[in-house]
């Protein structure tokens, strides 16, 4: 594995073109170009920056830590990314995992990012995994509000069925 450059260097690469590739693949213009195209086509709120590392660290959560350090180097940190030239969301992708963070003013919750990260890791083709990440954020599925509504409707149906059964049994007696 290539030595990961400091977060400030990764952040500078993200400001330039939205992509920083460390190690294997960095010298492959077709690979880097496909990543740049995928990042440019993404519709992540506040913009997307992608750091690709060539080896999964022993502690996969350290990918999220690197993403946070890179976002902090972009100037986002705790205060949001107002005035920042770089993306509001940073993803670090490795062969065996990914980690993502967003500036607070993007409106993206950690649960949304975690779900999108799972979609990304499920796609082995890196440019396609950027599409999977972006697509999951754009269409997160049912979500908590939808699940609550489904549960409420199911409980209402059960209550009506129980009441009907009770009335039916009472009428027979």
Secondary structure, 3 states (H helix, E strand, C coil): CCCCCCHHHHHHHHHHHCEEEECCCCCCHHHHHHHHHHHHHCCCCCCEEEEEECCCCCCCHHHHHHHHHHHHHCCCCCCCCCCCCCCCEEEEEECCEEEEEECHHHCCCHHHHHHHHHHHHCCCCHHHHHHHHHHHHHCCCCHHHHHHHHHHHHHHHHHHHHHHHHHHHHHHC
